[in-house]
Amino acid sequence: MPSLKSWLKASRLRTLPLALSSILMGSFLAIHKDDYQWSVIILAIITTTLLQILSNFSNDYGDSMRGTDNENRLGPVRTVQGGEISPKQMKKGMLFLVVLTLMIGIWLIYESFGNNWVKAFIFLLLGILAIAASVKYTVGKKSYGYSGFGDVFVFVFFGLLAVVGTYYLNTLNFSWIILLPAATLGCFSTAVLNLNNMRDMENDRHSGKKTIVVRIGYYGARNYQVMLVLAGFISSSIYVLLTFTSYWEFLFLITFPLFVVHLTGIFKVSDQRKLDPYLKKTALATLLFVIIFGIGLLI
């Protein structure tokens, strides 16, 4: 049987701050409106974390089955690729996470909507769609991650839906303006994926994985990274300008130099293998951004 260490490795703990960031953003926005439930926030954090781990398991399994995880890949050796977890065991792990995520998700929906079965059913369908999207990222012959749609998936599910969904589950209200900070998280989450794809570009190209980076090239991907970061800051800045009540709300801008430092480092990298640490750095910078953004709202 695989060790706990192997399962934790497959979970890719360094990606979890990114999933947590989206839920915290939606939660801070709800708390700012003084309309929130701690039970909903906690269950949303657990559900999204499980979805992220499910996506990581699926990616580990799918890339191994397609031969993309091989000796030419520059990132850390994956668990199925390295034989730590067999494909059959990984499939069982994925099934376990699907069931667990669905159970926690149903609990979350009940905590939010109670006996409002219409809204509960709509969110249940969205939850099932999110689970299916996590699995189909690299699993199956028509996995969208191999067609260049991974960026869209991350932007929508770990940005828009995660932030807006958390906000709505707390407040039971929707405001279009919430899409602006949600877009920020979508951009930053996509930036982490872009770094991953930049690191693995050559191996992905030879394996038939047509990511955005493979399509636009390494130098185009660096410019794309800059655009994602700038778009993220612009979206949140527009949100603050439209809802302005205090200059403290611009506090999040103090994190901008940190992102600039990371971007400068990325542009200096000549060996794509050295991009790997920037995945963790960008994920943690995103979490810091959200925490400071929330503090600025609540001061």
C-alpha positions as CSV (number, residue, x, y, z in Angstrom):
1,M,0.0,0.0,0.0
2,P,1.2,3.6,-0.7
3,S,2.5,5.4,2.3
4,L,0.9,8.5,3.7
5,K,3.9,10.5,2.5
6,S,3.1,9.3,-1.1
7,W,-0.5,10.4,-0.8
8,L,0.6,13.8,0.6
9,K,3.0,14.1,-2.3
10,A,0.2,13.4,-4.8
11,S,-1.9,16.0,-3.0
12,R,0.7,18.7,-3.9
13,L,0.2,20.7,-0.7
14,R,2.0,23.7,-2.2
15,T,-1.1,24.2,-4.5
16,L,-3.5,24.4,-1.6
17,P,-2.9,28.0,-0.7
18,L,-4.3,28.9,-4.1
19,A,-7.6,27.1,-3.5
20,L,-7.8,28.6,0.0
21,S,-7.3,32.1,-1.5
22,S,-10.4,32.0,-3.6
23,I,-12.6,30.9,-0.6
24,L,-11.1,33.6,1.6
25,M,-11.7,36.3,-1.0
26,G,-15.4,35.3,-1.2
27,S,-15.6,35.1,2.6
28,F,-14.0,38.5,3.2
29,L,-16.4,40.0,0.8
30,A,-19.4,38.4,2.6
31,I,-18.0,39.5,6.1
32,H,-17.6,43.0,4.7
33,K,-21.3,43.0,4.0
34,D,-21.9,41.7,7.5
35,D,-23.8,38.7,6.0
36,Y,-21.9,35.4,6.6
37,Q,-22.0,32.0,8.4
38,W,-18.9,30.5,9.8
39,S,-20.2,27.0,9.1
40,V,-20.5,27.9,5.4
41,I,-17.0,29.4,5.3
42,I,-15.4,26.4,6.9
43,L,-17.3,23.8,4.7
44,A,-16.5,25.9,1.6
45,I,-12.8,25.8,2.5
46,I,-12.9,22.0,3.0
47,T,-14.9,21.4,-0.2
48,T,-12.6,23.5,-2.4
49,T,-9.5,21.9,-0.8
50,L,-10.8,18.5,-1.7
51,L,-11.5,19.7,-5.2
52,Q,-8.0,20.9,-5.6
53,I,-6.6,17.6,-4.3
54,L,-8.9,15.7,-6.7
55,S,-7.6,17.8,-9.6
56,N,-4.0,17.0,-8.5
57,F,-4.7,13.3,-8.3
58,S,-6.4,13.3,-11.7
59,N,-3.5,15.2,-13.2
60,D,-1.0,12.7,-11.7
61,Y,-3.0,9.8,-13.1
62,G,-3.9,11.3,-16.5
63,D,-0.4,12.6,-17.4
64,S,1.1,9.3,-16.4
65,M,-1.4,7.3,-18.5
66,R,-0.7,9.5,-21.5
67,G,3.1,9.2,-21.1
68,T,3.5,13.0,-20.5
69,D,5.1,12.3,-17.1
70,N,8.4,10.8,-18.3
71,E,12.1,11.2,-17.8
72,N,12.1,14.4,-19.9
73,R,9.7,16.3,-17.6
74,L,11.5,19.0,-15.6
75,G,9.1,19.1,-12.6
76,P,9.2,16.8,-9.5
77,V,8.6,13.1,-10.2
78,R,4.9,12.3,-9.8
79,T,3.7,9.5,-7.7
80,V,2.2,7.3,-10.4
81,Q,5.1,8.1,-12.7
82,G,7.6,7.0,-10.0
83,G,5.7,3.9,-9.0
84,E,4.8,5.1,-5.5
85,I,1.1,4.8,-6.2
86,S,-0.2,2.4,-8.9
87,P,-2.7,3.6,-11.5
88,K,-5.4,1.4,-9.9
89,Q,-4.7,2.8,-6.4
90,M,-4.8,6.3,-7.8
91,K,-8.2,5.7,-9.4
92,K,-9.5,4.4,-6.1
93,G,-8.1,7.5,-4.4
94,M,-9.9,9.7,-7.0
95,L,-13.1,7.8,-6.4
96,F,-12.8,8.3,-2.7
97,L,-12.3,12.0,-3.1
98,V,-15.3,12.3,-5.5
99,V,-17.5,10.7,-2.9
100,L,-16.1,12.7,0.0
101,T,-16.2,16.0,-1.9
102,L,-19.8,15.3,-2.9
103,M,-20.8,14.6,0.7
104,I,-19.2,17.7,2.1
105,G,-20.6,19.7,-0.7
106,I,-24.1,18.6,0.0
107,W,-23.6,19.5,3.7
108,L,-22.4,22.9,2.6
109,I,-25.4,23.4,0.4
110,Y,-27.8,22.4,3.2
111,E,-26.1,24.8,5.6
112,S,-26.6,27.6,3.2
113,F,-30.0,27.0,1.6
114,G,-31.8,24.9,4.2
115,N,-35.1,23.7,2.6
116,N,-34.8,25.9,-0.5
117,W,-34.6,22.9,-2.8
118,V,-34.5,24.9,-6.1
119,K,-31.3,26.9,-5.2
120,A,-29.9,23.8,-3.5
121,F,-30.4,21.7,-6.7
122,I,-28.8,24.4,-8.9
123,F,-25.7,24.5,-6.6
124,L,-25.6,20.7,-6.5
125,L,-25.4,20.6,-10.3
126,L,-22.6,23.2,-10.2
127,G,-20.8,21.1,-7.7
128,I,-21.1,18.0,-9.8
129,L,-19.8,20.0,-12.8
130,A,-16.8,21.2,-10.8
131,I,-16.0,17.6,-9.7
132,A,-16.3,16.4,-13.3
133,A,-14.1,19.2,-14.6
134,S,-11.5,18.4,-12.0
135,V,-11.4,14.8,-13.2
136,K,-11.5,15.5,-16.9
137,Y,-8.6,18.0,-16.8
138,T,-6.2,15.3,-18.0
139,V,-8.1,12.1,-17.7
140,G,-9.7,10.6,-20.8
141,K,-9.2,10.9,-24.6
142,K,-10.9,14.3,-24.8
143,S,-9.4,15.8,-21.7
144,Y,-9.5,19.6,-22.1
145,G,-6.1,20.1,-20.5
146,Y,-4.5,18.6,-23.6
147,S,-6.5,20.9,-25.9
148,G,-5.3,24.2,-24.3
149,F,-8.5,24.8,-22.2
150,G,-6.8,24.3,-18.8
151,D,-6.4,28.1,-18.3
152,V,-10.2,28.6,-18.9
153,F,-11.0,25.8,-16.3
154,V,-8.8,27.4,-13.7
155,F,-10.0,30.9,-14.3
156,V,-13.7,29.9,-14.1
157,F,-13.6,27.3,-11.3
158,F,-10.9,28.5,-9.1
159,G,-11.6,32.2,-9.8
160,L,-15.1,33.2,-10.7
161,L,-17.1,30.3,-9.3
162,A,-15.1,29.8,-6.2
163,V,-15.3,33.5,-5.1
164,V,-18.8,34.3,-6.3
165,G,-20.1,30.9,-5.1
166,T,-18.6,31.4,-1.6
167,Y,-20.1,34.9,-1.5
168,Y,-23.5,33.7,-2.6
169,L,-23.6,30.8,-0.2
170,N,-23.1,33.2,2.7
171,T,-25.2,36.1,1.6
172,L,-27.8,34.4,-0.7
173,N,-27.3,37.5,-2.9
174,F,-25.5,38.1,-6.2
175,S,-23.9,41.4,-7.3
176,W,-22.1,41.7,-10.6
177,I,-19.4,43.8,-9.0
178,I,-18.2,40.7,-7.1
179,L,-17.0,39.4,-10.5
180,L,-14.1,41.9,-10.3
181,P,-12.2,40.5,-7.3
182,A,-13.3,37.0,-8.5
183,A,-11.5,37.8,-11.8
184,T,-8.4,38.7,-9.8
185,L,-8.3,35.3,-8.2
186,G,-8.9,33.7,-11.6
187,C,-6.0,35.6,-13.1
188,F,-3.6,34.8,-10.3
189,S,-4.6,31.1,-10.3
190,T,-4.1,31.0,-14.1
191,A,-0.7,32.6,-13.6
192,V,0.4,29.6,-11.4
193,L,-0.8,27.2,-14.1
194,N,1.0,29.2,-16.7
195,L,4.2,28.9,-14.8
196,N,3.7,25.1,-14.5
197,N,3.1,24.9,-18.3
198,M,6.2,27.1,-19.0
199,R,8.4,24.7,-17.0
200,D,7.0,21.7,-18.8
201,M,6.6,23.3,-22.3
202,E,9.1,21.1,-24.3
203,N,7.9,17.9,-22.8
204,D,4.2,18.9,-23.2
205,R,4.9,19.7,-26.9
206,H,6.4,16.3,-27.6
207,S,3.6,14.6,-25.6
208,G,0.8,16.2,-27.6
209,K,-0.3,18.4,-24.7
210,K,-1.3,21.7,-26.5
211,T,-1.3,24.1,-23.6
212,I,-1.5,27.8,-24.1
213,V,2.3,28.0,-23.5
214,V,2.9,25.4,-26.3
215,R,0.6,27.4,-28.6
216,I,2.1,30.9,-28.0
217,G,5.7,29.9,-27.1
218,Y,7.9,30.5,-24.1
219,Y,8.5,34.2,-24.6
220,G,4.8,34.8,-25.4
221,A,4.0,33.0,-22.2
222,R,6.2,35.3,-20.1
223,N,4.3,38.3,-21.5
224,Y,1.0,36.4,-20.8
225,Q,2.2,36.0,-17.2
226,V,2.7,39.8,-16.9
227,M,-0.8,40.4,-18.4
228,L,-2.4,38.0,-15.9
229,V,-0.8,39.7,-12.9
230,L,-1.6,43.2,-14.1
231,A,-5.2,42.2,-15.0
232,G,-5.6,40.8,-11.5
233,F,-4.5,44.1,-9.8
234,I,-6.5,46.2,-12.2
235,S,-9.7,44.2,-11.5
236,S,-9.4,44.6,-7.7
237,S,-8.5,48.3,-8.1
238,I,-11.6,48.9,-10.2
239,Y,-13.7,47.1,-7.5
240,V,-12.3,49.3,-4.8
241,L,-12.9,52.5,-6.8
242,L,-16.5,51.5,-7.5
243,T,-17.2,50.6,-3.9
244,F,-14.9,53.1,-2.2
245,T,-15.4,53.9,1.5
246,S,-11.9,54.2,2.8
247,Y,-8.3,54.5,1.6
248,W,-7.5,51.3,3.6
249,E,-9.2,49.4,0.9
250,F,-6.2,50.0,-1.3
251,L,-4.0,48.3,1.2
252,F,-3.6,45.3,-1.1
253,L,-1.4,47.3,-3.4
254,I,1.5,46.9,-1.0
255,T,1.8,43.3,-2.4
256,F,2.4,44.6,-5.9
257,P,6.2,44.9,-5.5
258,L,6.3,41.2,-4.4
259,F,4.6,40.2,-7.7
260,V,7.0,42.4,-9.6
261,V,10.0,40.8,-8.0
262,H,8.6,37.4,-9.0
263,L,8.0,38.5,-12.5
264,T,11.5,39.9,-12.8
265,G,12.9,36.6,-11.5
266,I,10.9,34.7,-14.1
267,F,12.2,36.9,-16.9
268,K,15.8,36.2,-15.8
269,V,15.4,32.4,-15.8
270,S,17.2,30.7,-18.6
271,D,16.8,27.1,-17.3
272,Q,13.1,26.3,-17.3
273,R,13.7,23.8,-14.4
274,K,14.4,26.9,-12.2
275,L,10.8,28.1,-12.8
276,D,9.5,25.5,-10.3
277,P,10.0,27.5,-7.1
278,Y,8.0,30.3,-8.6
279,L,4.9,28.2,-8.5
280,K,4.9,28.1,-4.7
281,K,6.0,31.7,-4.5
282,T,3.1,32.9,-6.7
283,A,0.6,30.8,-4.8
284,L,1.8,32.2,-1.5
285,A,1.8,35.7,-2.9
286,T,-1.8,35.3,-3.9
287,L,-2.8,34.1,-0.4
288,L,-1.0,37.2,1.1
289,F,-2.8,39.4,-1.4
290,V,-6.1,38.1,-0.3
291,I,-5.4,38.3,3.4
292,I,-4.3,42.0,3.0
293,F,-7.2,42.7,0.7
294,G,-9.5,41.4,3.4
295,I,-7.8,43.4,6.2
296,G,-8.2,46.5,4.1
297,L,-11.9,45.9,3.7
298,L,-12.5,45.2,7.4
299,I,-10.5,48.0,8.9
